[in-house]
Amino acid sequence: MKTAELAKVKEAGIAGGGGAGFPAWKKLERQAEWLIINGAECEPFLQSDQYLMRRQAEELVQGMLAAAQIIGALKKTIAIKRTYVQEEAALKEAIARSGADIAIKLLEPVYPAGDEQVTVHGVTGRIVPPGGLPLDVGCVVISVSTAVAIAQAQKGQPSIARIVTVGGYVKQPQILQAPIGTAVSQLIAAAGGATCATPRVIMGGPMMGRLLETEATAPEAAARQAAAPQVITKTDSGILVLPPNHPLVQSREQSVEHMRKRARSACVQCRVCTDLCPRFVLGHAIEPHKVMRAVAYSDFRRELVAGALLCSECGLCEVFSCPMGLSPRRINIWMKGLLREAKASPCKELKRREAGDVIGVSARRLAIRAGLGRCISARSESCGEVVPRQVVIPLKQHTGAPCVPSVTVGETVQEGQCIGTVPPDALGVPVHASIGGLVTAVNHCITIEREGSS
């Protein structure tokens, strides 16, 4: 293991850019046979990784080689969708210039290609065990943005900005670069503003993204926003603006109790949600249709509901599979919470099924079914830059413990300066100033006003 290179990754504050925010240094501190760069960009709406592969392919390859050295990987593969023609060409050129032994694996343009476990199977043929990690089958998987950040970390550059896809109901869908802590509203304004009345915002993609609250939808929205400001973090790669009556918005606003009542009256036990579930196809003991039936009738026997713990929350069941418009995903998430409180563990049984080479459904068909056929972000060869006068940087943007602030109100900081450190022996990553300026507030976030701003 290359200790110095790993230390640079840790000091740079890199959290997994794929959405989960797992500290990159923790993922790289163990040896593995295979390093996989996940360039399939799971969600049908997001295009940030595609932009990075086209425009920063050399840094991606440099970051991959650094990560491979750290973990001692013998095999190195970049997994992308076969429709990414320009991205493949850019990567091949960068690989050729590096002289490295890096393979490119072309995946089918389906959802959820890009899911970590589906990607491992597509590249290696191996199946991550239920409740396990890719490391259990000798693999480490990192995102495109993480690989680029690792390359920058080797040059001493911390993780302070994100490439973000802004689309949906906006005037000029585009790809933007923004400092960590930039207000979401500023990125929407940079995309020309919303084109619908009372817009709602999903952070991330349409399938797994979270719906931001507003004063109209949450009685304590103001207090919640103060606790979790609506800003860009290390894990955000997409902003999707939708009207309040859009199906993706309305499904997220339904209460669990309402969904249980609907399941009791409308679930026809057709089992399409199970047959198309990526984890089920891989052989995991998850059958969403049985969980739906059990929850609808309050039959919480472990053999019926424990499969919820294996749900990847991809959303394929609620957006595409269910003919009745129900939400097995939301039910699974609710049930997972109850099972974890009860300290239940998932079934480790793995049943070999004929998964084939393709797991999922056409991304194009999925986008149409999700009501996004006319509002997916326009492909962009350039990247706009948002320059905020103020950033609000959360001290917790990652899996693990929140950072401890290392600056005080009234202090002047430089761009890239460490402003929050990880507690001793805790899992986490440090945070850095994404702009230079004056620290005006320190609590669960650190607010910085750019020098010269009024």
N, C-alpha and C positions, 0 to 999 in steps of 0.2 A: 504494500500500500504506500502511495506517495503522500506522506504526512503533511508536507508543506503545501501541496496543492489542495488537500482536503481542508487545511486550516484557512486557506484563502476563500474557499467556498463558504465556510462557516462565517468568517468575518464579513463577507459581502452581504449576508442576510438574505440568501436565496431561499425562498419557499416555493414549493412545486407550483409552476405556473399553469398546471392543468385544471386547477380549481380546488383541490383538497387542501393545498397549503402545507403539505408535509415538508419539514425541513430537509433541504437537499443534502446537507452534510450527513444527516442520519441515514438517509437512503444509500449513501455512498461509502459508509464506513465499514461495510462488510464485502468480502470478496464474492464474485459471481462469474460464471462462465460466459454469460451473454449480456451485452448492453444493447438495449433497443431504444431508439428515439421514436417517440410516438408522434408522427406527423399527419395522422389521419383526421385530426380535428373532428372529434366525435359529433358535435352538434351541427345540424344542417345550416345554421345561420352564420356561424362564426367563420371569419376569414383571416384572423390575425396571424395564425401560424403559417398560413399560405403566403402571406406577405413576407414574413421573416425568411421563409425558405427561398423565395425569389430574390430578395434584396440583401439578405445577410447570410447566404449559404456558407461562406468561408468561415464566419464566426461560429456558425452551427457546427461545422466539421471540427474546428479547433476545440470547441467545448466538448464535443463528443470524444475526441482523442484524449483530452485531459481527464474526463470522467472515466474512460476506459482504463487509463493508467492507474487511476486511484483504486479501482475495484479489481484490477487484474483481469479484465475481460479478454477472452480469447476470440470471441466472435462479436462483431459490431454490425448492426443493421438499422437502417432508417426505414420505417414503415410509413408509406403514403398511399393515398387512393390512386388507382390507375388513371383517373381523370385529371390528375394534377400534372399535366404535360409540361408546362413551363417550370414548375417546381422541380420535377424530375431532371430536366435539362440543367437547371442551375446547380442542383446538388451534384450531378455527375461531373460538371466542370470543376466544382470546388474539390471533390474527392480526387479527381485526376491531378489537380495542382498540388494537393497534399501528398500524393503518392501513398496514401493509406489504404489498407485493406478493409473497405467498408462496403457492405452490400446494401442495395435498395430493394425492399420488398413491396410489390404493388398489391394493394388490397382492393376489393370490390367497393364501389361507391354506395355503400349501404350504411344504415344506422342500426346499431351503434359501433361500427368500425371506429376505432379510436378508444373504445372502452379498454382499460388496461388489460383485463384478463382475456378479452376477445382478441386483442392485439398479440398477446403472448402466444395464444393458440394459433393465430394466423401466421405468425413468423416461425415458430418452433415446432408446432404440432403438440406441444405440451399443454396440460390442463392444470391450472392453479387449483389446489385442493380447496374444498369448501371452507370458508372462513380464513383462508390462507393468503399469502402474499406471493408475488412473482418470484421473490427470492427463494421460496420453497421449491421451485423448479429450476433454480440456477439462473434467474434473470433479474436484471434491474431495468426498469422502464422509466424514462424521464421525458418530459415534454420538449417541444422545440424551443419555447421561450426559456426553459430551464437550461438547455444546452447553450444557448446564446449567452445567458447570464453567467454561466460557468466560464465561458471564454473571456468575458469581460472581467470577471473576478480575478483571473490569472494576471490581468493587467492592473489590478488594484482598484477596479471600478465597482462600487457597491450597487445593489439592486434598488434603484430609486425611480424607475419609470416603467410604464406599461404601454404596449401596443394594443389598442382597443378598437373593436368593430362596433360602429354605431349605425344602427339601421332600424328598419320597421317603418313606422309612420313619421318620418322626418323628411325635410325638403331635399337634403343632399346626403344620402347614405354614404359613409366613407370610413376610412381607417385613420385613426388619430393616435398620436403619441402624447401621453400626459404624465406629468410627475405624480408619484404616489401621493394621495391626499387631495387631489383635485376634485372639486365638486362635480357630481354626475351632471348636474344642470348645465355646467359650463361645456361639457362635451356635447350635450344635446344642442346647445346654442351654436356650437361650432359646426354642427351638421345642419345648420339652417333652421333649427327649431322644429317642434312637433307640428304635424299637419292635421291633427285631430283635436277635438275639444276634450278637456280634462284628461290628458294622456296618463297612462299608467306605464311603469317602467319595470322590466324584468332584467335583472343583472345576470349576465351569462347568456346561455342559449335558451331557446324556447322549450326544450325538453326538461332540463334539470335546473334552470336558472331560478333565482328567488325573486319574488314580487316585492318591490319596495312599498312600504306603507305610506299613506297620506293622512292628513287630518280628517278627511272624509271617511276613511276606511278603518281607522284605528282611534278609539277614544283618547288614548294616551300617546298619540303619534308624536307630539312635540317632545315629550319626555324620552320616548324611544329613540327619536332621531338624535337627541343630545347624547344618549348612551351609545348609539351606533350611527354616526353621521353618514350621510349618503355621499360617499367619496370613493374614488378609485383606490383599490388596495392591490397588493402583490398578486392576488389570485383572480383578479377581474380581467376578462379579455373581451367582454361583450356587453353592450347596452341595447336592449330591444324595446322600442317605444310602440305601444299599442293602445287602441281605444278601450275604454272601460267595458264595453260590451263584447270584446273579443273572447272567443272560447278559452284561450289560454289564460286569460285573466280571470274569467268567471270560475273556471275549475279550481284555481288556486284559492279563491275566496270562499269556497264551500266549507262549512264546518265538518268535522269528522262525524258528528252525530247525524248530520243531514246525509252524508255519504253512506252511513250505515243503514239508514232508513231506505235510501234508494237501492242499496244492494239487496235488501230484504225483499223489495217489491219488484226489482227489475233485472237482477242477475239471473241469467238463464243457464248458467253453468255450461256454457259452450266450450270452455277451456281454451279458447284461442289465445287468451292472455298467457296461459301456461305454455302452449305450443310454440309461441314466438318469443318467450322469455329467454334472453341470451344465457343466463345462468342455468336454466333448466336444460337448454340445448347442450350446454357443456357437460351436463351430468350431475349438477348440484341438486340437492333435495329441496327444491322450491317449486311450489305449485300454487300460483296466485289465485286460481279459481277456488281452491279449497280454503285458502285464507279468507277470501271474500265471503264464502258461505259460512265459515266458522264465526267470523266477526258479526255478520248480519244477525245471527241467531245466538250470539254470546256463548258459543261453544268453544271455550279456550283450551281444549285439550292440546298438550304439547305436540302430539304427532300431527295435528292439523295446522297449528299456527307457527311452529318454530322455524319453518322455512322462510318466514318474513325476515329473519336475521340475515339471510343471504341475498336479499334484494339489493341490486346495484343502484336503484332509483333512477333508471334510465328513462322511464316514462313512456316506453313503447306501448305498454299495456293500456294506458289511459288515452293516449293521443291517437293510436293507430289500431290496436287490437280489438278493443271492446266495442261491439255493435250497439250497445246500450248507452254509451257515453259515460260509463262509470270510471272510477279511479282506483284500481288496485294499488297503484304506486302510493297514493296518500294513505290508504288503509295499511299497507305494509310499513310505511314510516311510523304511523301511530302505533302499530303493534310492536315494532322494533323497540320503541321507547318503553313499553310495558315489559317486554321480555328482558331488556337490559336492566331495568329496575329490579326485576326478579332474579337477576344474575344468571339467566338462562344462556345456554350455549347452543350454537347451530349444529345440525346433524352433519357429521363428517363423512357420511356415506357418499360415494361417487359412483354413479351408474353410467357405464359407457353407452353413449348414444351415437348414432350416425350423424355427427354434426356437419360433416362435409367441410368445404373450404369457405362457405359463405354463411355467416350468422347475422341475421338482421333483415331489414326491408329497405327498399330503394329510398335513398335520401330525397330524391325528387318527389316521389309519391308521398313521402312523409310530410314534406314541406307543404304540399297542397292540402293534405288531410288536416294539417295543423292551422290552415288558414293563412299561410305565409307566402302563397304563390306569387303575390304581387308586391310584397314588401320586404323581401330579403335584401340585405345590403348589397349595393353595387360593388363589383370587383374594382379594385383601385390599384394602379401601379405606383402611386405616390402616397405619401403619408403626411397628413397635416400635423401641425404641432400646436398644442394648447399651452399657453404661457399664463398660468394663474398668478394673481397678486397675493393669494393666500392659499395655503394647504393645511389640511387637518389630518394628521397622520396617526391612525390608531396604533396603540402599543401592542395590540394582538391582531395579527393578520395571518396567523399560521396555526397549525396543530400544535398544541402544547401550552406552556405557561405564557402569560403576557410579559412583555418586557418591563424593566424598571427604568423610569426616566433618568437620564444622566445630564439633563440640562434644566435650567430654572427660568422662570419668567423674567424677561428683561435682558436675557443673554442673546448675543448675536452669534449666529451659527453660519457655517459655510456649507455650500452644496456638497453633499456626500459625507458630511460629518456624522459620526455615530451619535444618536440622541437617545437611544434606548438599548439597554443591555439585557441579556438573558440571565435570570437568577442562577447561582451556582448549582450544577448537577441537574438542571431542568432542561426539558425538551423545548426548543424554540430557536428563533433567529433574531439577531439584533435588527433595529430599524435605524435608518439614516435620514438626514435632512434631504428632501428632494429638491428644495430650492434654498438659496442663501437668504438670510434675513433675520428679523427679530422674533424671538419666542414670546408670544403674547398670552399663551395659556398652556398649562400642564395639568392634566388629570388622567383620564383613560385614553386621551389623545394628546398630541402635542401640536399646537397651532403655531404656524410660522407666517409672518407677514413679510412679503418681499421688500427689500430695501428700496426706498424711494416711492413706495405705493402710498396712496392717500386713503 
